[in-house]
Amino acid sequence: MKLVERARKLRKESTDAEKRLWLHLRAHRHVGHKFKRQQPIGHYIVDFACFDARLVIEIDGGQHADAARSDSIRDAWLAREGFRVLRFWNNEVLENTEGVMQEILLSLQAPSPQPSPTRGEGERSAPRKTRS
């Protein structure tokens, strides 16, 4: 299945946590930033992406507890592409939506950090790639 077709399928099969977060992020409702859901970036599909802020939001279910290594590889690749990644558990979104939204807002307001050679793979926030 092609990546775009898979993204369309994932949009139709959103989890309850993804649906709830999308209600808060869609239509520029969050400080004017535009988010897209189930968005292909490279050879990955991310849950939510805000391209102007270079921010990716991932909502992890129980299956992600066993996928920490692949998640860190994915996060490192996204960081090299200039994206910061925020990860939340499903239950965080469902039980503390306002807290999750506050963390997203803080991330959107914070200046993107400059690249640093000391950052490790898989850190929650990653440097934004600068263009010359």
N, C-alpha and C positions, 0 to 999 in steps of 0.2 A: 504494500500500500504506500502510495506517495505521502510525503510529509504533510502537504497541504490537506489532502483527504483525511489523514489521521487527525490533524488539528480540528477539522470540521466535526469529525466523529466525537472527539473529546469534548467539544463545546456542547454537543447534544447530550452527552453523558456526564455532565458536571456533577460533582459531589455536592452535598448540602452545604459544606463549608465554602466551596468555590462559588456556589450560587449566592450565598449570603454576602461574601466579600464583593462579588461583582455588583450587587445592588448598591454598594457604597462607592465603588470606584467608577462605574460607568457614567457616561455622559458628562464628563468633566466635573463631576460633583466634588472631587477632592482637590481643593485649592487650584482649580483650573487645569490640572494635568490630565492629559488623555492617556487612558490605559487601554490595552488590547488584551483579550483573553485567549488562551491556548494559541499562542503566537510562535510560529517557527522562527528560530534564530540559529543560523548555521544548520547543524544537523540535529538540533534539539528542538523540543516544543516546550516552552515555558508556560506556567499557569497564567501569569499576568506580566505585561511589560509596559513600561512608560519610557518611550524612546527619548523624549526631550530631557528627562532626568536621568537617563541611562540606568533605570532601576528595574530589576526583575523581582517578582514576588512569587514564591513557591509555597503551596499548601501541601503539607506532608501528612499522609495517613500512616497507619500502623506498619504498612509494608516498607516504609522508608527507614524504619529502625534497622533493618537488615541491609539497607542500601547506602550506608554512610560513605563507603569508599567511592562508589560510582557518583554519588552526590557531590563529593569533594572534587572529583575530576571534572564534573560538569560545571561546578561553581568556579573552579580555577580557569576553565576555558572561557566562561562568560566574563570573568575578571580581565583576562587578556584581551577580550573584545571591548573592554571599557564599561562593563555593567557592574553595578553593585547588586548583591543578591540578599534579599530578606527571606528567611524561612520561618513558617509558622506551622504548628501542628493543627490538624483539623479541630480538635477540641478547644484550642486557643481561640480560633475564629468563632466557633459556635458559642462558647461560654464567656468570651471576653472580647466581643467585636469592637467595642469602643476603645479598649486598650490596644488592640491590634491596629486600629485606624490611627490612633495617636502615635504609635511607633512608625507607621508609614508616613504620617505627616512630618514627624521629626526628620526622617530620612530624606524626604523631599525638600525640606527647608535647609538641611545641612549642605555646606559646599562639598562637592566631590573631592575626596582626598587625592593628593598627587601620588603618582606611582612611587613605590618604595621597594627596594630590593630585599627588605627584611620581612615582608609580609609572607605568611605561609599559605599553602593551599588550603582551601575549604573554609577560610575565615568568613564570618557572616557578612562583612562589608568589604568591598574590594575597590581598588583605585580605578578612577576613570582614565581612560586612555586620552592623552592629549595629542592634538594634531598640530603639525608644524606648517 
